[in-house]
Amino acid sequence: MRSSRQPIVYIISAPSGSGKSTLVNEILKTIPGLDFSISYTTRRPRGSERNGKQYHFVTRQEFDGMVKAKEFLEHAEFDGNCYGTARRFLREAEQKGTDLLLDIDVQGAAQIHHELPDAVSIFVLPPDKKTLEWRLEKRGENSEQDIRRRLDAAKREIEQYDCYNYVLVNDQLEKSIGRLEAIVISERLRREQRVLTDAENAIVQRAERLRLANVRDLVKPILASFQNTGTSVPG
């Protein structure tokens, strides 16, 4: 716990099917002092989802009331449903001296950056379009049209990668978990204002390799794999 400073707010965004939720769940197990903001949504629970676990499920009327009362740090509408991050999670992190991880989309990330310029943003990419399509099909819960629509949305989201501080390609789960841990720990170390050990410097250097300026060449072929007309959904 580090109540002597403001919490670090980490934003993590990714196209649906990129494995973001798995990465988030894993680092919440391994990194102490990191809280997770559970979003509010107006969509219905799916499968085994429970209120207060994956999301806070509310009615549209309740959601609109929270918007009017300025209770959200960010909120957006996607696919006919509303999603939002409550301000109270930031207040609670401040009180406890913990850092805060936000799992939000590109639109919400832009809102957070406007309100919290020091927030650390991380974009998770699939290795390529083919892998993302396979992951979406593997879920078994999306129709072919849903998959095409999600691939179209992924293309638009991926084009916004350069609005983020870090870019992480989720190609191998264990390696990706380690990369995300390095980013989170590195940002903490950068604020320590002390001489770092060799091991700590190695973590910082590993995270630096994932900064936007250092990954542009890595992202180019991923972007190129989405540049075709095969994802359009017939009107």
CORQUI-V260199 format. One record per backbone hydrogen bond with DSSP energy under -1.0 kcal/mol. CO is the residue of the C=O (numbers start at 1). NH is the residue of the N-H. Records with the same first field share a line. If there is no record, write none. Layout:
CO = NH / NH
//
This chain:
2 = 5
8 = 100
9 = 120
10 = 102
11 = 122
12 = 104
13 = 124
15 = 18
19 = 23
20 = 24
21 = 25
22 = 26
23 = 27
24 = 28
26 = 30
27 = 31
33 = 99
35 = 101
39 = 56
40 = 84
41 = 58
46 = 49
50 = 53 / 54
55 = 52
56 = 41
59 = 63
60 = 64
61 = 65
62 = 66
63 = 67
64 = 68
65 = 69
66 = 71
67 = 70
71 = 87
74 = 85
76 = 83
78 = 81
81 = 78
82 = 42
83 = 76
84 = 40
85 = 73
86 = 89
87 = 90 / 91
88 = 92
89 = 93
90 = 94
91 = 95
92 = 96
93 = 97 / 98
97 = 2
99 = 35
100 = 10
101 = 37
102 = 12
105 = 109
106 = 110
107 = 111
108 = 112
109 = 113
110 = 114
111 = 115
112 = 116
116 = 119
120 = 11
121 = 166
122 = 13
123 = 168
125 = 170
128 = 132
129 = 133
130 = 134
131 = 135
132 = 136
133 = 137
134 = 138
135 = 139
143 = 147
144 = 148
145 = 149
146 = 150
147 = 151
148 = 152
149 = 153
150 = 154
151 = 155
152 = 156
153 = 157
154 = 158
155 = 159
157 = 160
158 = 161
160 = 163
161 = 164
165 = 212
166 = 123
168 = 125
169 = 171
172 = 176
173 = 177
174 = 178
175 = 179
176 = 180
177 = 181
178 = 182
179 = 183
180 = 184
181 = 185
182 = 186
183 = 187
184 = 188
185 = 189
186 = 190
189 = 192
197 = 201
198 = 202
199 = 203
200 = 204
201 = 205
202 = 206
203 = 207
204 = 208
205 = 209
207 = 210
208 = 211
210 = 167
211 = 214
212 = 215
215 = 219
216 = 220
219 = 223
220 = 224
221 = 225
223 = 226
224 = 227
226 = 228
229 = 232
//
